[in-house]
C-alpha cells in the first residue's frame, strides 16, 4: 500500500498543477480495449499505467482492493488463489477493473448482479483540483454512481473496492436449443430465478436457430465431459455450441458438460466471440481446424484488438452492445436482421439498478427490471456516411424500444440527442462541484464526427494531398490489415496489450 499511496500522491500533485494553470488534461492508462480512438497530447496527460496491482484480498469480508489497470485474468488468478471470485467477470481477459467500472460492462452473471459497476463498493478518486476522496454509496454518493459508466470524465480513479463470492472448480454448462428470440427469452426468464443458477447467456445463429447456456458453479465434474476453450486445439465456444445445438435440437433434450471455471469465464477470448472469422475472410484464408490451430496465437483478444486498432479497421467495424427490454427483443433482433443480416448475435440478460443507484450510462430511458443485451459485431458499410447512418439508426431504435447502449464504443448521437437520454444537469453540476472541467466530458469522449449525416446532408471535406494519400493507404486492401498484423506480431513477441502512444 505504501507504493500505491506515494504514486497517488504524485499523480494528485500533477493534477493540482494542471488545475492551477487551467490546463485541460486526459488520463493515460497504457492500454485499451475500447474501440474508440484515443486523442491526447504528451504534455497534457496523467499517466496511471503503473496502477496495475491487486493490493489486498479480505477473505472474511469477501472483498478486494484493486488498482484500476488490473486486467480480468490477473484479478481472477489472484482471487481464485484465495478461494474467491469476482461476482461479474467480463468475458475478455484484458478488460481492466477501471475500464469495467468507467465503461459499461456486463457478463453472464449480470442477470443476478447487474453491470460490473454494481459489484464495486467504493472508489478512490483524484478530483480535478488534486484532492483525493473516497466515494461510495455512503460518501460522495452522487459522484460514486455517476462516475460509474461516465468514461473517466469526473476524476482519476486510482483504487477500487470490489465484492467477491465463493469460487468453485467448474461450471456445469447446460446447452438448451431454441427456435426463436421469443423462445430464448422464455428460457432466460425460466432460469433467472432458479436456485443454483450462476450464469446465463445465449447465441442466436439465425431467426430460427439458437442456444441458451445455463452455468452452475460446482466442485464436481461430469465424468468424461470436461471441456476447455483456452488451448490451441480446443474449439471456439460459439462453434462448439453450434455443434451441440445440431445434436440436441431434434432430440428435444439438453446437453451438459463441465468447464474449468477460468476457461468458462474467458470462453470467448479465442476468436473474440466470432470476430476472428472476419479476419480469415479479410485475408481470404481458409477457415478450418488446421488454420485455426496454426494461427491460434493471433486469435486472442489482446492480439486481435491490437491489430484492429493498428489496421484502421476499427473505424468501420460495428462493435456494439445494445440492451433492450425482454418484450422488445424479438422486434429488435428481427429489425437487426432486416437491416444488416449480421449473425451470430450474443444474448446476455442484465439486471437494471434501482433508479437512484444507476450508473451514468444507464441513462433515463430504462423502465424494465431486466434488459437483454444484444451483442452485434461485424464489419459495417464501406461508405462512411452509410456507416454513420446505420449506427444512428441502431441508436434510435434502441431508444424507441426503451433500451440503452454501452458507451465503451463510439456514440453517433448529436449532442442534443445524447443529453435527451442522459441527465445533463446532474452530470454538469457534478463536473463543476468536483472540479472535473479540465477533463473531457463524457460526450466529448464518445462522440464521432457525424459528417453532416444527422442534419440530413453529407459533408465532404476538402482533403490535402497528405490526407488523400493517408486515406488511400488505409482503404486499399490489404495494406491496413497487413500493417495491423505486423504491429500485432510485434506486440505478441513482447507479450503486451495494445499500448496507447503517449
C-alpha positions in Angstrom: 0.0 0.0 0.0 2.9 2.4 0.6 3.9 2.3 -3.1 0.2 3.0 -4.0 -0.1 5.9 -1.6 3.1 7.6 -2.9 2.1 7.0 -6.5 -1.3 8.5 -6.0 0.2 11.5 -4.1 2.5 12.2 -7.1 -0.4 12.0 -9.5 -2.6 14.2 -7.3 0.2 16.8 -7.3 0.4 16.8 -11.1 -3.4 17.2 -11.3 -3.3 20.1 -8.9 -0.7 21.8 -11.2 -2.9 21.3 -14.2 -5.8 22.8 -12.2 -3.8 25.8 -11.1 -2.7 26.5 -14.7 -6.3 25.7 -16.0 -4.7 23.2 -18.4 -7.1 20.6 -19.9 -5.7 17.0 -19.5 -6.6 13.4 -20.3 -5.9 10.1 -18.5 -3.3 7.7 -19.9 -3.9 4.1 -19.0 -1.2 2.5 -21.1 -3.5 0.0 -22.9 -7.1 -0.1 -24.0 -9.9 -2.5 -25.1 -12.2 0.3 -26.2 -13.0 0.6 -29.9 -12.9 4.4 -29.6 -9.9 6.2 -30.9 -7.8 8.0 -28.3 -6.5 11.5 -28.7 -4.1 13.1 -26.2 -1.1 15.4 -26.1 2.1 14.1 -24.5 2.4 17.0 -22.0 -1.3 17.0 -21.1 -1.8 13.5 -19.6 -1.9 11.9 -16.2 -0.1 8.6 -16.5 -1.9 5.9 -14.4 -0.4 2.9 -16.3 1.6 1.8 -13.2 -1.6 1.3 -11.1 -1.9 -2.4 -12.0 -1.8 -4.3 -8.8 -4.1 -6.4 -6.7 -3.4 -4.8 -3.3 -5.4 -6.7 -0.7 -7.9 -9.5 -0.6 -10.0 -9.6 2.5 -11.3 -13.2 2.8 -13.6 -12.7 5.7 -15.3 -9.7 4.1 -15.1 -11.2 0.6 -13.7 -8.0 -0.9 -10.6 -7.0 -2.7 -8.7 -3.7 -3.0 -7.5 -3.4 -6.6 -5.9 -0.8 -8.8 -7.7 0.2 -12.0 -5.4 -1.2 -14.6 -5.6 -4.8 -13.3 -7.0 -7.0 -16.1 -9.7 -9.6 -15.5 -7.4 -12.6 -15.9 -4.9 -11.4 -13.3 -7.7 -10.5 -10.9 -9.3 -13.9 -11.3 -6.0 -15.6 -10.8 -5.4 -13.7 -7.6 -8.8 -14.2 -6.1 -9.0 -17.9 -7.1 -5.8 -18.4 -5.1 -7.9 -17.4 -2.1 -10.9 -19.4 -3.0 -12.9 -16.4 -4.2 -14.2 -15.0 -7.5 -15.5 -11.6 -8.6 -19.3 -11.6 -8.9 -19.1 -10.3 -12.5 -16.2 -11.2 -14.7 -16.1 -9.7 -18.2 -15.5 -12.3 -20.9 -12.3 -10.8 -22.3 -9.3 -11.2 -20.0 -7.7 -7.9 -20.9 -10.6 -5.7 -19.9 -9.5 -3.9 -16.8 -11.2 -3.3 -13.5 -11.2 0.5 -14.1 -12.4 0.1 -17.6 -15.2 -2.1 -16.5 -16.3 0.5 -13.9 -15.9 3.6 -16.0 -17.2 2.0 -19.2 -20.3 -0.2 -19.4 -19.6 -3.9 -18.8 -21.6 -7.0 -18.0 -21.5 -10.7 -18.4 -23.4 -13.9 -17.9 -23.8 -13.3 -14.1 -25.2 -9.8 -14.7 -28.8 -11.2 -14.7 -28.2 -11.6 -11.0 -25.7 -8.9 -10.0 -26.2 -6.2 -12.7 -23.5 -4.4 -14.6 -19.9 -4.8 -13.3 -20.0 -1.4 -11.5 -22.7 -2.8 -9.2 -20.1 -5.1 -7.6 -17.9 -2.1 -6.7 -18.3 -0.9 -3.1 -16.2 2.2 -3.4 -13.5 4.1 -5.4 -10.5 6.3 -4.6 -10.6 9.3 -6.9 -8.3 12.2 -7.6 -10.6 15.2 -8.2 -9.8 17.8 -10.8 -8.2 20.1 -8.2 -5.9 17.4 -6.9 -7.9 16.5 -3.8 -8.1 12.7 -3.1 -11.5 11.4 -1.9 -13.2 8.1 -1.3 -16.6 7.8 -3.0 -19.2 5.1 -2.2 -22.9 4.7 -1.6 -22.3 6.4 1.8 -19.7 9.1 0.9 -20.0 11.4 -2.1 -22.9 9.3 -3.3 -23.8 11.1 -6.4 -20.2 11.2 -7.5 -19.8 7.5 -7.0 -22.8 6.4 -9.0 -22.3 8.9 -11.8 -18.6 8.1 -12.1 -19.7 4.6 -13.0 -20.2 4.5 -16.8 -19.1 8.1 -17.4 -15.8 7.1 -19.1 -13.4 8.6 -16.5 -14.8 12.1 -17.0 -15.3 13.0 -13.3 -11.9 12.4 -11.9 -8.9 10.0 -11.9 -9.8 6.6 -10.4 -6.9 5.1 -8.6 -8.3 2.3 -6.4 -11.5 0.2 -6.3 -13.0 -2.0 -3.6 -14.8 -4.9 -5.2 -17.2 -7.6 -3.8 -16.3 -11.2 -4.2 -18.1 -14.6 -3.9 -17.0 -18.1 -3.1 -15.2 -19.9 -6.0 -15.6 -23.4 -7.2 -13.6 -25.5 -9.6 -16.0 -26.0 -12.5 -19.0 -24.5 -14.3 -21.6 -27.1 -15.2 -22.7 -25.8 -18.6 -26.1 -26.8 -19.9 -27.0 -26.1 -23.6 -30.6 -25.6 -24.5 -31.8 -25.4 -28.1 -34.2 -22.6 -29.0 -36.0 -21.8 -32.3 -36.6 -18.1 -31.9 -35.7 -15.0 -29.9 -39.0 -15.4 -28.0 -38.1 -18.9 -27.0 -34.6 -17.7 -25.9 -36.2 -15.1 -23.7 -38.7 -17.6 -22.3 -35.7 -19.9 -21.3 -33.9 -17.0 -19.7 -37.0 -15.9 -17.8 -37.5 -19.5 -16.6 -34.0 -19.9 -15.3 -33.2 -16.5 -13.8 -35.0 -17.2 -10.5 -33.9 -20.8 -10.2 -31.7 -21.7 -7.2 -28.2 -22.9 -8.2 -28.0 -21.0 -11.5 -25.0 -18.7 -11.6 -24.5 -17.8 -15.3 -26.8 -17.3 -18.3 -26.2 -16.2 -21.8 -27.1 -17.3 -25.4 -26.2 -17.2 -29.0 -28.6 -16.7 -31.9 -27.3 -18.1 -35.3 -30.4 -17.1 -37.2 -34.0 -16.0 -36.6 -34.9 -19.7 -36.1 -31.9 -21.2 -34.5 -30.0 -20.5 -31.3 -28.8 -21.8 -28.0 -29.2 -20.7 -24.4 -26.4 -21.7 -22.0 -27.0 -22.1 -18.3 -24.0 -22.3 -15.9 -23.8 -23.6 -12.4 -20.7 -23.4 -10.2 -19.7 -26.8 -8.8 -16.6 -28.6 -7.4 -17.6 -31.9 -9.2 -17.0 -32.6 -12.9 -19.2 -34.7 -15.1 -17.2 -37.9 -15.9 -15.8 -37.9 -19.4 -17.3 -34.4 -20.2 -14.7 -31.9 -19.3 -14.5 -29.2 -22.0 -12.0 -26.3 -22.3 -11.9 -23.3 -24.7 -8.5 -21.8 -23.9 -5.9 -24.0 -25.8 -4.9 -24.1 -29.4 -6.6 -27.5 -30.0 -9.8 -26.5 -28.2 -12.9 -25.4 -30.2 -14.0 -21.8 -30.2 -17.0 -21.6 -27.9 -19.6 -20.3 -30.5 -18.7 -23.1 -33.0 -18.8 -25.8 -30.3 -22.2 -24.5 -29.1 -23.5 -24.7 -32.7 -22.2 -28.3 -32.9 -24.0 -29.2 -29.7 -27.1 -27.4 -31.0 -27.2 -29.7 -34.0 -27.1 -32.7 -31.8 -29.9 -31.7 -29.4 -32.3 -29.6 -31.4 -34.1 -32.6 -32.8 -33.9 -34.7 -29.7 -35.8 -32.1 -27.5 -33.2 -32.6 -24.8 -30.3 -30.6 -23.3 -26.6 -31.3 -23.1 -24.3 -30.8 -20.1 -20.6 -30.7 -19.7 -18.1 -29.4 -17.2 -15.8 -26.4 -17.9 -12.9 -25.4 -15.6 -14.1 -22.1 -14.1 -11.3 -19.9 -15.6 -11.8 -21.4 -19.0 -15.5 -20.7 -18.7 -15.1 -17.1 -17.7 -12.9 -16.3 -20.7 -14.6 -18.7 -23.1 -15.0 -16.1 -25.8 -11.3 -14.9 -25.7 -10.2 -17.1 -28.6 -11.7 -15.6 -31.7 -13.2 -12.8 -29.6 -16.6 -14.3 -29.8 -16.7 -14.8 -33.6 -14.8 -11.8 -34.8 -11.8 -13.9 -35.7 -13.8 -15.4 -38.6 -13.9 -11.9 -40.1 -10.1 -11.8 -40.0 -9.9 -15.1 -42.0 -12.4 -13.7 -44.5 -10.5 -10.4 -44.8 -7.3 -12.2 -45.7 -9.1 -14.8 -47.9 -7.7 -17.5 -45.7 -9.3 -21.0 -45.3 -11.2 -21.3 -42.1 -10.8 -24.8 -40.7 -9.4 -26.7 -37.7 -5.8 -26.7 -39.1 -5.6 -22.9 -39.9 -7.2 -22.0 -36.6 -4.6 -24.1 -34.8 -1.7 -22.6 -36.8 -2.9 -19.1 -36.4 -4.0 -19.5 -32.8 -1.5 -17.0 -31.3 -3.2 -14.3 -33.3 -6.7 -15.2 -32.2 -6.7 -14.0 -28.6 -8.4 -10.7 -27.7 -5.2 -8.9 -26.7 -3.7 -9.5 -30.1 -6.8 -9.1 -32.2 -7.7 -5.7 -30.6 -4.1 -4.6 -31.2 -4.4 -5.5 -34.9 -7.9 -3.9 -35.2 -6.7 -0.5 -34.0 -3.4 -0.5 -35.9 -5.1 -1.6 -39.1 -7.5 1.3 -39.1 -10.4 -1.2 -39.5 -11.8 -0.1 -36.1 -13.3 2.9 -37.9 -15.6 0.7 -40.0 -16.3 -2.1 -37.5 -19.6 -2.4 -35.8 -18.8 -3.4 -32.2 -21.8 -2.5 -30.1 -23.9 -3.8 -27.2 -27.5 -2.8 -27.0 -29.8 -3.6 -24.1 -33.5 -3.9 -24.8 -36.4 -5.0 -22.7 -37.3 -8.7 -22.9 -40.6 -7.9 -24.5 -38.9 -5.9 -27.3 -36.1 -8.4 -28.0 -37.9 -10.2 -30.8 -38.6 -6.9 -32.6 -35.0 -5.7 -32.2 -33.5 -8.9 -33.4 -35.8 -9.0 -36.4 -35.0 -5.3 -37.2 -31.3 -6.0 -36.9 -31.6 -9.0 -39.3 -33.6 -6.9 -41.9 -31.2 -4.0 -41.7 -27.8 -5.9 -41.6 -28.1 -9.7 -41.9 -25.5 -9.9 -39.2 -25.2 -13.3 -37.4 -24.5 -14.6 -34.9 -25.8 -12.4 -32.1 -24.9 -12.6 -28.5 -27.7 -12.6 -25.8 -27.0 -11.7 -22.2 -29.6 -10.6 -19.6 -28.6 -7.7 -17.4 -30.4 -6.7 -14.2 -31.1 -2.9 -14.0 -30.0 -1.0 -11.0 -32.5 0.9 -8.8 -33.2 4.3 -10.3 -31.3 6.2 -7.5 -28.2 3.9 -7.9 -27.9 3.7 -11.7 -24.6 4.3 -13.4 -24.4 7.3 -15.8 -24.5 5.1 -18.9 -27.9 3.6 -18.0 -29.5 7.0 -18.7 -33.1 7.9 -18.2 -34.7 5.6 -20.8 -34.8 2.3 -18.9 -38.0 1.2 -17.2 -37.7 -2.6 -17.1 -36.0 -4.6 -14.3 -34.1 -6.8 -16.8 -32.6 -5.8 -20.2 -31.4 -8.3 -22.8 -28.0 -7.2 -24.0 -27.7 -8.0 -27.7 -24.1 -8.0 -28.9 -23.5 -7.0 -32.5 -20.1 -7.4 -34.0 -19.2 -7.3 -37.7 -17.8 -5.1 -40.5 -20.1 -2.3 -41.5 -20.6 -0.5 -44.8 -17.5 0.8 -46.6 -19.1 4.2 -47.3 -18.6 6.4 -44.2 -22.0 8.1 -44.4 -23.8 4.8 -44.8 -21.8 3.5 -41.8 -22.8 6.5 -39.7 -26.4 6.3 -40.7 -26.6 2.6 -39.8 -25.2 3.3 -36.3 -27.5 6.2 -35.8 -30.5 4.0 -36.8 -29.4 1.4 -34.3 -29.3 4.0 -31.5 -32.7 5.5 -32.5 -34.3 2.0 -32.5 -32.9 1.1 -29.1 -34.1 4.5 -27.6 -37.6 3.8 -29.2 -37.7 0.4 -27.5 -36.8 1.7 -24.0 -33.3 0.3 -24.0 -29.7 1.5 -23.7 -26.3 1.3 -25.5 -23.0 0.6 -23.9 -20.6 3.6 -24.0 -17.4 1.6 -24.3 -17.9 2.1 -28.1 -18.4 5.1 -30.3 -21.7 7.0 -30.0 -23.4 8.5 -33.0 -25.8 10.8 -31.2 -25.9 14.6 -31.8 -25.2 16.4 -28.6 -28.9 17.2 -28.2 -29.9 13.6 -28.7 -27.2 12.5 -26.2 -28.4 14.8 -23.4 -32.1 13.8 -24.0 -31.1 10.3 -22.8 -28.6 11.2 -20.1 -29.0 13.6 -17.1 -27.1 16.6 -18.3 -27.9 18.9 -15.4 -26.9 16.5 -12.7 -23.7 15.5 -14.6 -22.6 19.1 -15.3 -23.3 20.1 -11.7 -21.1 17.3 -10.5 -18.4 18.4 -13.0 -18.4 21.8 -11.5 -18.7 20.7 -7.9 -15.8 18.3 -8.2 -13.6 20.4 -10.4 -13.7 18.0 -13.3 -14.0 20.6 -16.1 -10.3 20.2 -17.1 -11.2 16.6 -18.2 -13.1 16.0 -21.4 -16.8 15.4 -20.9 -18.3 12.0 -21.5 -19.9 13.3 -24.7 -16.6 14.6 -25.9 -15.1 11.1 -25.3 -17.7 9.0 -27.0 -18.8 11.2 -29.9 -17.8 10.9 -33.6 -17.7 13.3 -36.5 -21.1 12.8 -38.0 -20.1 14.4 -41.3 -23.4 16.1 -41.6 -25.4 12.8 -41.6 -27.5 13.9 -38.7 -28.5 17.1 -40.5 -29.7 15.2 -43.5 -26.9 16.0 -45.9 -23.4 14.6 -46.3 -20.5 16.9 -45.7 -17.5 16.1 -47.9 -14.3 17.7 -46.5 -11.6 19.1 -48.7 -8.5 16.9 -48.4 -4.9 17.9 -48.6 -2.7 15.6 -50.7 -1.2 14.1 -47.5 -4.7 13.3 -46.1 -5.7 11.8 -49.5 -2.6 9.6 -49.6 -3.2 8.5 -46.0 -6.8 7.6 -46.7 -5.8 5.7 -49.9 -3.3 3.6 -47.9 -5.8 2.6 -45.2 -8.6 1.9 -47.6 -6.6 -0.2 -50.1 -6.9 -3.9 -49.4 -5.0 -5.5 -47.7 -2.5 -2.8 -46.7 -4.2 -1.7 -43.5 -4.8 -5.3 -42.4 -1.1 -6.3 -43.1 0.1 -3.3 -41.1 -2.2 -4.3 -38.2 -1.0 -7.9 -38.3 2.7 -6.8 -38.4 2.1 -4.5 -35.4 0.2 -7.2 -33.5 3.0 -9.6 -34.2 5.5 -7.2 -32.6 3.1 -6.9 -29.6 2.7 -10.7 -29.4 6.5 -11.2 -29.3 6.8 -8.9 -26.2 3.6 -10.3 -24.8 1.9 -6.8 -24.4 -1.6 -5.5 -24.7 -2.5 -2.9 -27.3 -0.4 0.0 -26.0 -1.6 3.5 -26.4 1.0 6.0 -27.6 1.6 8.8 -25.0 
